[in-house]
Amino acid sequence: MFAKGVLLSSLVVALCLILVSGKAVEYTISEDCLNCLCQATSKCNPLVNCTTSHCGPFFISRAYWVDSGRPVLLNDNPNREGAFMDCVTDMPCAADTIDKYVRRFRRDCNGDGVVSCIDYAYTHSMGPNGCKKSPPDTPYFRSLNTCIEKLKGPHTLEVSNTKV
């Protein structure tokens, strides 16, 4: 069951990588990492309802969207009422939002000298000032670590070889 869900969400995330703004996009964050973030956040459910402060399968807040540069759907206007909600509930636009956010706030949160998926997960879930030396024991991080372990082995999913 997990493998089927991961495969389906991997295909969705792969399409996101191709379709953002109608052109190929080179992301800072890997497809595997986006998939794990999506799985850990909402089980990659594109139909997840918005709460009062967070929307879409990645639970993106309006402040997060603004910090990422207010990306929008093709031919949309970031000042349009509803542009935020339309973007973060659209998988390609939500993936673009996350990539721009983690690119802007890139940090080696766990101090291992490499910016990897776990560092992006810290930044995605706890904000740019939320870096900790070890991940908190929450369902989100347990799910994230399970996803990473199933894909590559314990904590070895590297998003970037960038030394900090």
C-alpha positions as a Python dict, from the first residue, in 0.01 Angstrom:
ca = {
    (1, 'M'): (0, 0, 0),
    (2, 'F'): (279, 244, 91),
    (3, 'A'): (469, 167, -232),
    (4, 'K'): (157, 227, -445),
    (5, 'G'): (92, 560, -271),
    (6, 'V'): (455, 664, -307),
    (7, 'L'): (452, 570, -677),
    (8, 'L'): (135, 769, -743),
    (9, 'S'): (254, 1074, -552),
    (10, 'S'): (596, 1044, -720),
    (11, 'L'): (424, 1064, -1057),
    (12, 'V'): (228, 1369, -944),
    (13, 'V'): (543, 1539, -814),
    (14, 'A'): (730, 1445, -1134),
    (15, 'L'): (460, 1616, -1336),
    (16, 'C'): (496, 1917, -1109),
    (17, 'L'): (863, 1937, -1199),
    (18, 'I'): (776, 1943, -1569),
    (19, 'L'): (467, 2159, -1570),
    (20, 'V'): (539, 2455, -1344),
    (21, 'S'): (458, 2769, -1544),
    (22, 'G'): (425, 2557, -1858),
    (23, 'K'): (800, 2496, -1889),
    (24, 'A'): (1069, 2267, -1754),
    (25, 'V'): (1199, 2386, -1419),
    (26, 'E'): (1522, 2300, -1240),
    (27, 'Y'): (1450, 2270, -871),
    (28, 'T'): (1680, 2307, -574),
    (29, 'I'): (1481, 2037, -397),
    (30, 'S'): (1472, 1687, -547),
    (31, 'E'): (1163, 1504, -668),
    (32, 'D'): (1217, 1239, -397),
    (33, 'C'): (1236, 1503, -127),
    (34, 'L'): (925, 1684, -253),
    (35, 'N'): (747, 1350, -254),
    (36, 'C'): (852, 1276, 105),
    (37, 'L'): (746, 1625, 219),
    (38, 'C'): (411, 1576, 49),
    (39, 'Q'): (365, 1228, 200),
    (40, 'A'): (459, 1347, 549),
    (41, 'T'): (239, 1655, 531),
    (42, 'S'): (-88, 1519, 390),
    (43, 'K'): (-19, 1177, 239),
    (44, 'C'): (0, 1385, -80),
    (45, 'N'): (-373, 1441, -92),
    (46, 'P'): (-439, 1711, -353),
    (47, 'L'): (-795, 1748, -222),
    (48, 'V'): (-698, 1837, 135),
    (49, 'N'): (-913, 2116, 269),
    (50, 'C'): (-770, 2450, 369),
    (51, 'T'): (-762, 2534, 738),
    (52, 'T'): (-784, 2889, 863),
    (53, 'S'): (-411, 2937, 805),
    (54, 'H'): (-279, 2657, 577),
    (55, 'C'): (-383, 2522, 238),
    (56, 'G'): (-314, 2241, -4),
    (57, 'P'): (-131, 1909, 13),
    (58, 'F'): (181, 2076, 158),
    (59, 'F'): (-15, 2290, 414),
    (60, 'I'): (133, 2615, 290),
    (61, 'S'): (43, 2934, 476),
    (62, 'R'): (-11, 3273, 316),
    (63, 'A'): (306, 3407, 490),
    (64, 'Y'): (509, 3113, 347),
    (65, 'W'): (367, 3185, 0),
    (66, 'V'): (458, 3554, 34),
    (67, 'D'): (810, 3466, 156),
    (68, 'S'): (854, 3244, -150),
    (69, 'G'): (780, 3536, -382),
    (70, 'R'): (405, 3482, -431),
    (71, 'P'): (425, 3234, -720),
    (72, 'V'): (105, 3195, -921),
    (73, 'L'): (-51, 2979, -1187),
    (74, 'L'): (38, 3057, -1549),
    (75, 'N'): (-106, 3396, -1652),
    (76, 'D'): (-238, 3468, -1302),
    (77, 'N'): (-173, 3779, -1097),
    (78, 'P'): (-35, 3748, -741),
    (79, 'N'): (-252, 4044, -637),
    (80, 'R'): (-572, 3872, -748),
    (81, 'E'): (-805, 3762, -467),
    (82, 'G'): (-768, 3383, -455),
    (83, 'A'): (-425, 3365, -624),
    (84, 'F'): (-271, 3224, -304),
    (85, 'M'): (-531, 2951, -262),
    (86, 'D'): (-528, 2860, -631),
    (87, 'C'): (-149, 2823, -629),
    (88, 'V'): (-102, 2621, -312),
    (89, 'T'): (-384, 2379, -399),
    (90, 'D'): (-229, 2318, -744),
    (91, 'M'): (50, 2059, -718),
    (92, 'P'): (293, 2218, -968),
    (93, 'C'): (247, 2568, -823),
    (94, 'A'): (271, 2436, -465),
    (95, 'A'): (595, 2252, -555),
    (96, 'D'): (729, 2573, -708),
    (97, 'T'): (634, 2762, -390),
    (98, 'I'): (825, 2512, -172),
    (99, 'D'): (1130, 2517, -396),
    (100, 'K'): (1147, 2897, -392),
    (101, 'Y'): (1100, 2903, -14),
    (102, 'V'): (1371, 2647, 65),
    (103, 'R'): (1604, 2806, -190),
    (104, 'R'): (1559, 3144, -19),
    (105, 'F'): (1605, 3008, 334),
    (106, 'R'): (1859, 2730, 258),
    (107, 'R'): (2035, 2619, 577),
    (108, 'D'): (2223, 2317, 710),
    (109, 'C'): (1986, 2267, 1002),
    (110, 'N'): (2135, 1944, 1136),
    (111, 'G'): (2496, 2060, 1108),
    (112, 'D'): (2621, 1774, 890),
    (113, 'G'): (2783, 2005, 634),
    (114, 'V'): (2534, 1918, 358),
    (115, 'V'): (2198, 2075, 279),
    (116, 'S'): (1971, 1773, 236),
    (117, 'C'): (1607, 1674, 248),
    (118, 'I'): (1591, 1676, 627),
    (119, 'D'): (1716, 2038, 626),
    (120, 'Y'): (1446, 2132, 374),
    (121, 'A'): (1188, 1954, 590),
    (122, 'Y'): (1294, 2162, 892),
    (123, 'T'): (1265, 2481, 689),
    (124, 'H'): (934, 2377, 530),
    (125, 'S'): (766, 2281, 856),
    (126, 'M'): (927, 2517, 1110),
    (127, 'G'): (1022, 2821, 905),
    (128, 'P'): (1359, 2979, 839),
    (129, 'N'): (1437, 3026, 1207),
    (130, 'G'): (1320, 2679, 1309),
    (131, 'C'): (1645, 2492, 1250),
    (132, 'K'): (1722, 2245, 1527),
    (133, 'K'): (2015, 2006, 1568),
    (134, 'S'): (1782, 1705, 1581),
    (135, 'P'): (1430, 1672, 1438),
    (136, 'P'): (1141, 1697, 1681),
    (137, 'D'): (954, 1376, 1757),
    (138, 'T'): (635, 1453, 1568),
    (139, 'P'): (416, 1251, 1330),
    (140, 'Y'): (540, 1472, 1044),
    (141, 'F'): (908, 1392, 1103),
    (142, 'R'): (839, 1024, 1177),
    (143, 'S'): (654, 999, 845),
    (144, 'L'): (927, 1194, 665),
    (145, 'N'): (1202, 967, 803),
    (146, 'T'): (1001, 656, 708),
    (147, 'C'): (969, 786, 353),
    (148, 'I'): (1339, 869, 329),
    (149, 'E'): (1436, 526, 468),
    (150, 'K'): (1212, 345, 219),
    (151, 'L'): (1362, 536, -73),
    (152, 'K'): (1732, 548, 2),
    (153, 'G'): (1814, 404, 342),
    (154, 'P'): (1830, 586, 676),
    (155, 'H'): (1881, 960, 638),
    (156, 'T'): (2078, 938, 313),
    (157, 'L'): (1843, 1119, 76),
    (158, 'E'): (2065, 1404, -33),
    (159, 'V'): (1899, 1693, -207),
    (160, 'S'): (2216, 1880, -279),
    (161, 'N'): (2586, 1824, -239),
    (162, 'T'): (2620, 2187, -144),
    (163, 'K'): (2861, 2228, 144),
    (164, 'V'): (2766, 2504, 377),
}
